[in-house]
Every structure is written in structure tokens, then in C-alpha cells.
Amino acid sequence: MTQQTRQAVDHYIEAAGKKPGEFLFIGRSDHNRSMTTPAICSSRLELVATTGLDRHFGTHSLRRTKATLIYRQHGNLRAAQLLLGHTKIENIVRYHGIDVDDAPVIAEQVDV
């Protein structure tokens, strides 16, 4: 989690008056349960609509957007790998269409 994300979550926890052990995002009808998958999808659709993004953006594509942008702008495969939490370089190459044989060479050329 980036420092900016951590600060945003901390701010949300404080503003919402969350206590340790409580769900970060609660269900709409039952406040003792976490959000359901349909509720998450609905929230995603609202987010996509308000930001003007293509409606086909899913939670997975939104999760990897920053890592993808870093890779495209800087060619920093290792940074993208760390942001996505992948332990093996082979896992990140699938996202970016890099030849598996080239990935270790590229990763060794970039210091993070």
C-alpha cells in the first residue's frame, strides 16, 4: 500500500469512526457484514461513471492501473511488480506482454 493510499484509508477510518475489528466497508442492509460482491460492483460502476472511465473497467483492471502506467512511462518492471505484490517476475510479464525470457534481463537493468 502506498503512503498516499494509507493516508486516505486512515482518513476514512477516522472520519467514519471505525473501531479495530470492524469492516472497512460494511454492507448496505447489514452493518455487521462486509460489502457483498454486487455492492462492490455497483460502487465500481458509480466510480467509473463519475470519473468518465470506460464502463468496462473492472476491479482487477483498476487495481493494476497505476502499476501499468508506471511500467509504460518508465519501463520499471520491478516497481510494477512490487505495486502488484507479485513475488515472481514471471507473473508481471503477463500483464505487460513481455517475453518471459526478456523479463529477468529488463528487471536487472532497473533499480528500485
Backbone as JSON, one array per atom type, in Angstrom:
{
  "sequence": "MTQQTRQAVDHYIEAAGKKPGEFLFIGRSDHNRSMTTPAICSSRLELVATTGLDRHFGTHSLRRTKATLIYRQHGNLRAAQLLLGHTKIENIVRYHGIDVDDAPVIAEQVDV",
  "N": [[0.86, -1.17, 0.0], [0.61, 2.17, -0.88], [2.01, 5.21, 0.53], [0.32, 7.4, 0.19], [-2.14, 6.12, -0.28], [-2.41, 4.77, 2.15], [-2.69, 6.99, 3.88], [-5.11, 8.01, 2.93], [-6.86, 5.9, 3.56], [-6.55, 5.85, 6.36], [-7.62, 8.37, 6.94], [-10.26, 7.96, 6.11], [-11.03, 5.94, 7.94], [-10.88, 7.34, 10.34], [-12.75, 9.45, 9.86], [-15.07, 7.97, 9.5], [-15.36, 6.88, 11.94], [-14.44, 4.34, 12.62], [-13.75, 1.32, 14.43], [-11.23, -0.87, 15.86], [-11.25, -4.07, 14.34], [-13.67, -3.78, 13.06], [-15.44, -3.95, 9.92], [-14.03, -2.48, 7.05], [-15.52, -1.53, 4.89], [-18.87, -1.64, 5.07], [-21.83, -3.71, 4.71], [-24.78, -2.76, 2.89], [-27.34, -3.36, 3.84], [-26.92, -4.86, 6.12], [-25.14, -4.01, 8.76], [-23.3, -5.45, 10.14], [-21.88, -7.02, 8.51], [-19.54, -7.49, 5.79], [-19.2, -5.63, 2.68], [-21.13, -6.85, -0.04], [-20.48, -8.8, -3.02], [-22.12, -7.9, -5.25], [-22.65, -5.29, -4.32], [-20.11, -4.16, -4.3], [-19.56, -4.22, -7.04], [-21.54, -2.46, -7.92], [-20.68, -0.09, -6.7], [-18.27, 0.19, -8.03], [-19.2, 0.67, -10.64], [-20.44, 3.14, -10.24], [-18.19, 4.69, -9.55], [-16.69, 4.51, -11.92], [-18.46, 5.75, -13.7], [-18.58, 8.38, -12.66], [-15.97, 9.25, -13.01], [-15.58, 9.2, -15.68], [-14.41, 7.09, -16.96], [-14.07, 4.21, -19.12], [-16.83, 2.01, -19.13], [-16.22, -0.65, -18.96], [-14.13, -1.06, -17.28], [-12.89, -3.04, -14.73], [-12.71, -4.24, -11.3], [-10.28, -5.53, -11.06], [-8.76, -4.51, -13.23], [-8.68, -1.85, -12.46], [-7.17, -2.07, -10.16], [-4.64, -2.64, -11.1], [-3.94, -0.45, -12.62], [-2.23, 1.79, -11.88], [0.26, 0.53, -11.59], [0.6, -0.39, -14.2], [0.72, 2.03, -15.61], [3.07, 3.13, -14.54], [4.92, 1.28, -15.47], [4.62, 1.62, -18.27], [5.36, 4.34, -18.6], [7.91, 4.55, -17.48], [9.24, 2.19, -17.83], [9.83, 0.56, -15.72], [9.89, -2.36, -14.56], [10.26, -3.76, -12.17], [9.22, -2.0, -10.2], [6.53, -2.01, -10.92], [6.0, -4.69, -10.43], [6.35, -4.82, -7.62], [4.31, -3.06, -6.74], [2.05, -4.49, -7.47], [2.31, -6.65, -5.88], [3.46, -9.06, -6.61], [5.38, -11.98, -6.35], [7.02, -13.3, -8.09], [8.8, -12.55, -11.03], [7.87, -13.53, -13.4], [5.12, -13.5, -13.19], [4.35, -10.86, -13.53], [4.99, -10.25, -16.13], [3.01, -11.22, -17.79], [0.98, -9.31, -17.65], [1.98, -7.19, -19.08], [2.77, -8.03, -21.56], [5.37, -8.9, -22.07], [8.12, -10.74, -23.22], [8.85, -13.74, -21.61], [11.5, -14.61, -21.4], [12.89, -12.24, -21.71], [12.18, -10.75, -19.49], [13.69, -11.15, -16.94], [16.12, -9.97, -17.66], [15.4, -7.32, -18.23], [14.42, -6.59, -15.7], [16.77, -6.72, -14.16], [18.15, -4.54, -15.11], [16.96, -2.36, -14.02], [16.87, -0.43, -11.16], [15.28, -0.29, -8.02]],
  "CA": [[0.0, 0.0, 0.0], [1.43, 3.38, -0.93], [1.8, 6.14, 1.64], [-0.88, 8.2, -0.14], [-3.3, 5.26, -0.06], [-2.51, 4.57, 3.6], [-3.23, 8.22, 4.46], [-6.53, 8.1, 2.56], [-7.59, 4.91, 4.36], [-6.55, 6.36, 7.74], [-8.58, 9.48, 6.99], [-11.59, 7.35, 6.03], [-11.29, 5.25, 9.21], [-11.14, 8.38, 11.35], [-13.99, 10.16, 9.53], [-16.19, 7.04, 9.66], [-15.4, 6.44, 13.34], [-14.24, 2.89, 12.66], [-13.03, 0.79, 15.57], [-10.49, -2.09, 15.5], [-12.06, -5.26, 14.14], [-14.83, -3.5, 12.22], [-15.21, -3.99, 8.49], [-13.72, -1.18, 6.48], [-16.7, -1.17, 4.11], [-19.94, -2.5, 5.55], [-22.94, -3.98, 3.82], [-25.83, -1.73, 2.87], [-28.51, -3.76, 4.64], [-26.49, -5.45, 7.38], [-23.91, -3.31, 9.15], [-22.39, -6.39, 10.8], [-21.24, -7.81, 7.45], [-18.8, -6.69, 4.81], [-19.93, -5.38, 1.43], [-21.31, -8.01, -0.9], [-19.91, -8.65, -4.36], [-22.94, -6.98, -6.06], [-22.49, -3.91, -3.84], [-18.81, -3.71, -4.78], [-19.73, -3.97, -8.47], [-22.33, -1.24, -8.05], [-19.79, 1.02, -6.34], [-17.32, 0.33, -9.13], [-19.9, 1.31, -11.75], [-20.6, 4.55, -9.88], [-16.86, 5.31, -9.66], [-16.35, 4.6, -13.34], [-19.34, 6.76, -14.31], [-18.23, 9.74, -12.22], [-14.63, 9.63, -13.48], [-15.58, 9.21, -17.14], [-13.69, 5.94, -17.5], [-14.84, 3.22, -19.87], [-17.62, 1.2, -18.2], [-15.69, -2.0, -18.93], [-13.1, -1.18, -16.26], [-13.27, -3.89, -13.62], [-11.91, -4.02, -10.1], [-8.91, -6.0, -11.3], [-8.04, -3.57, -14.08], [-8.43, -0.64, -11.68], [-6.1, -2.39, -9.22], [-3.32, -2.65, -11.74], [-3.76, 0.73, -13.47], [-1.05, 2.57, -11.53], [1.45, -0.27, -11.93], [0.72, -0.4, -15.65], [1.16, 3.36, -16.04], [4.48, 3.27, -14.17], [5.7, 0.49, -16.41], [4.58, 2.25, -19.6], [6.05, 5.63, -18.62], [9.29, 4.48, -17.02], [9.85, 0.9, -18.14], [10.31, -0.01, -14.47], [9.18, -3.61, -14.34], [10.34, -4.1, -10.75], [8.27, -1.18, -9.46], [5.2, -2.55, -11.22], [5.92, -5.96, -9.72], [6.17, -4.54, -6.2], [2.99, -2.47, -6.52], [1.02, -5.52, -7.61], [2.53, -7.67, -4.86], [3.86, -10.33, -7.21], [6.68, -12.45, -5.85], [7.82, -13.77, -9.22], [8.81, -11.65, -12.18], [7.09, -14.16, -14.47], [3.71, -13.14, -13.03], [4.11, -9.5, -14.0], [5.17, -10.14, -17.57], [1.72, -11.48, -18.46], [0.22, -8.06, -17.7], [2.57, -6.2, -19.98], [3.11, -8.61, -22.85], [6.82, -9.01, -22.2], [8.6, -12.12, -23.39], [9.33, -14.26, -20.33], [12.97, -14.67, -21.43], [13.4, -10.87, -21.6], [11.81, -10.14, -18.21], [14.78, -11.04, -15.96], [17.13, -9.02, -18.16], [14.83, -5.98, -18.02], [14.36, -6.34, -14.26], [18.13, -6.49, -13.66], [18.62, -3.25, -15.56], [16.23, -1.31, -13.32], [17.0, -0.45, -9.7], [14.18, 0.34, -7.28]],
  "C": [[0.9, 1.23, 0.0], [1.12, 4.28, 0.26], [0.54, 6.98, 1.41], [-2.15, 7.39, 0.11], [-3.5, 5.03, 1.43], [-3.11, 5.8, 4.28], [-4.72, 8.37, 4.15], [-7.37, 7.12, 3.38], [-7.65, 5.35, 5.81], [-7.56, 7.48, 7.91], [-10.01, 8.94, 6.97], [-11.97, 6.69, 7.35], [-11.64, 6.25, 10.3], [-12.49, 9.06, 11.1], [-15.22, 9.27, 9.76], [-16.32, 6.54, 11.1], [-15.24, 4.94, 13.5], [-13.42, 2.5, 13.89], [-12.28, -0.48, 15.14], [-11.43, -3.29, 15.39], [-13.3, -5.04, 13.29], [-14.45, -3.62, 10.75], [-14.93, -2.59, 7.99], [-14.91, -0.66, 5.68], [-17.8, -2.14, 4.47], [-21.03, -2.67, 4.51], [-24.01, -2.9, 3.93], [-27.0, -2.1, 3.78], [-28.12, -4.33, 6.0], [-25.13, -4.86, 7.75], [-22.92, -4.2, 9.9], [-21.68, -7.29, 9.8], [-20.48, -6.89, 6.51], [-19.66, -6.48, 3.57], [-20.03, -6.68, 0.64], [-20.67, -7.74, -2.26], [-20.78, -7.75, -5.24], [-22.8, -5.52, -5.63], [-21.15, -3.33, -4.29], [-18.9, -3.37, -6.27], [-20.5, -2.68, -8.71], [-21.48, -0.01, -7.75], [-18.78, 1.28, -7.45], [-17.97, 1.04, -10.31], [-20.11, 2.8, -11.49], [-19.27, 5.3, -10.02], [-16.5, 5.53, -11.12], [-17.17, 5.68, -14.02], [-18.93, 8.17, -13.92], [-16.86, 10.19, -12.7], [-14.54, 9.67, -14.99], [-14.78, 8.08, -17.77], [-14.63, 5.04, -18.28], [-15.56, 2.3, -18.88], [-17.11, -0.23, -18.09], [-14.53, -2.15, -17.95], [-13.64, -2.04, -15.13], [-12.39, -3.61, -12.42], [-10.47, -4.47, -10.31], [-8.13, -5.03, -12.17], [-7.77, -2.26, -13.35], [-7.28, -0.87, -10.7], [-4.73, -2.27, -9.86], [-3.03, -1.41, -12.58], [-2.49, 1.49, -13.15], [0.23, 1.82, -11.89], [1.67, -0.28, -13.44], [1.23, 0.94, -16.16], [2.64, 3.58, -15.7], [5.34, 2.49, -15.16], [5.76, 1.16, -17.78], [5.4, 3.53, -19.66], [7.54, 5.51, -18.32], [10.0, 3.18, -17.37], [10.34, 0.18, -16.9], [9.47, -1.22, -14.1], [9.17, -3.98, -12.86], [9.36, -3.29, -9.92], [6.85, -1.68, -9.69], [4.98, -3.86, -10.47], [5.64, -5.74, -8.23], [4.78, -3.97, -5.91], [1.87, -3.5, -6.61], [1.19, -6.66, -6.6], [2.89, -9.03, -5.41], [5.24, -10.73, -6.71], [7.59, -12.9, -6.98], [7.69, -12.82, -10.4], [7.97, -12.21, -13.33], [5.61, -13.78, -14.39], [3.41, -11.77, -13.61], [4.21, -9.39, -15.52], [3.89, -10.4, -18.35], [0.91, -10.2, -18.62], [0.69, -7.13, -18.81], [3.01, -6.75, -21.32], [4.59, -8.7, -23.11], [7.18, -10.47, -22.36], [9.22, -12.57, -22.08], [10.85, -14.3, -20.28], [13.6, -13.29, -21.27], [13.17, -10.26, -20.21], [12.94, -10.06, -17.21], [15.85, -10.04, -16.38], [16.66, -7.59, -17.91], [14.84, -5.64, -16.54], [15.74, -6.05, -13.67], [18.67, -5.13, -14.04], [18.0, -2.08, -14.8], [16.4, -1.48, -11.82], [15.82, 0.28, -9.08], [14.64, 0.57, -5.87]]
}
